[in-house]
Structure formats: C-alpha cells, structure tokens
C-alpha cells in the first residue's frame, strides 16, 4: 500500500522569503502522479502543482516549484517570494497511474504554513 | 468553465438522524466523482468514487453510502448518523483521472 508522509506539522516564513515543505512517499509503483494541494482557511482544496513520475524535470508553477527525487521517494515543495495569501495547510498527495480513468488520491497529514508580514 | 457545488456548507445533526449531502458539477459531462472525508487535523480519506451513473465504489466500510442518480450529481447519505461521522466532507471531480478539483466542502457536526 502507498503511504505519504509529511514530517513537518507546522512551518512559518516571513513574507518575501523562501520556504520548503517536505514530503516523502512509499510505493512499489513505477508510474504515478504526485501533487501538492493547498487548503486555505476557507477549507477549499486548491491544486498547487502536479508532477508525473516519468518526467525527470521538476514541475514549476510561478512561485511554486518542486524537487522530485524519485529514487529517494521525496517530493518537496518550494515557495519563493512568500505572500500572506500563501498561509494555508499544504497537503502532499500520491496517485497511481492506471490504464483506466480513475484512481484515488492518497494524502499526507499536511503541513500548516504561516506567512508573517 | 467547470464548477462544482456542494451543500450545505455547514450541518449540525443529532446522533441517529439521517444525512444527505449533495454535490453537483457544471460545465462538463461524464466526470469521475469522489467523496472524501477530512477528520480534524488530518489529511483526506477517500470514501466513495463513481465513474458513471449508478456506478459506485466504496473505499472504506462505514455508516455511509453514496449514489449517483444523474451524470453530474453525487449524493452522500446515511440512515443513522454516528458521532464518528463528524468531519469535513469534500466532493471532487476529474475528467482525465489525474487532476481532481474539489468543492468548498461541508462541515458536519454530529451531536
């Protein structure tokens, strides 16, 4: 069974600084997706970034980038130029890549990020 | 563009009462639909998913059931709520099977 571990329950960063959130996972699959979702105080889950395991290049979305280390089963999220609006719970998630059209997301327990002015 | 709606946003129910949470998706056809539950301070756990009308797969044996009476409607139900059913319930949809888009959620308190 797949598991996702986020070892940092809480983190804080000053506005405009850079912060890195850690995530490790365990799987015997070779093809899968990894995601970071953000859950602000409104509680709605918002996709931040996605990485396909077969791609060596790290995904980037504006100020958000990942460091994907497949051999180490590590998938960290870097937030550059942190903004107050980045304050949220961040969840790392794993999904097996299947031949048919659905699969479940397996979530970590989350990291609460507080951005201070 | 596609949108997903969940209601109600907040619900307080007594133990033993029935439950019905509704989720609808607009702007797409034949989406995959999902129900997740988030316990306090924890990640999300998949409860049910559906790849089509009347097709429901259960991930976790529990006091809940799901139905999909229409293509873009997904309902989470219970005949008798338990205290342990309290939590935050999120509906999600996907087309490609990878990216899932979530609704705003329903906070359920069972007293």
Interface residues (C-beta under 8 A of the other chain):
Chain A: X4 X33 X35 X37 X42 X43 X44 X45 X46 X47 X50 X91 X95 X97 X98 X100 X101 X102 X103 X104 X105 X107 X108 X109 X110
Chain B: X32 X34 X36 X41 X42 X43 X44 X45 X46 X49 X51 X59 X88 X90 X92 X94 X96 X97 X98 X99 X100 X101 X102 X103 X104 X105 X107
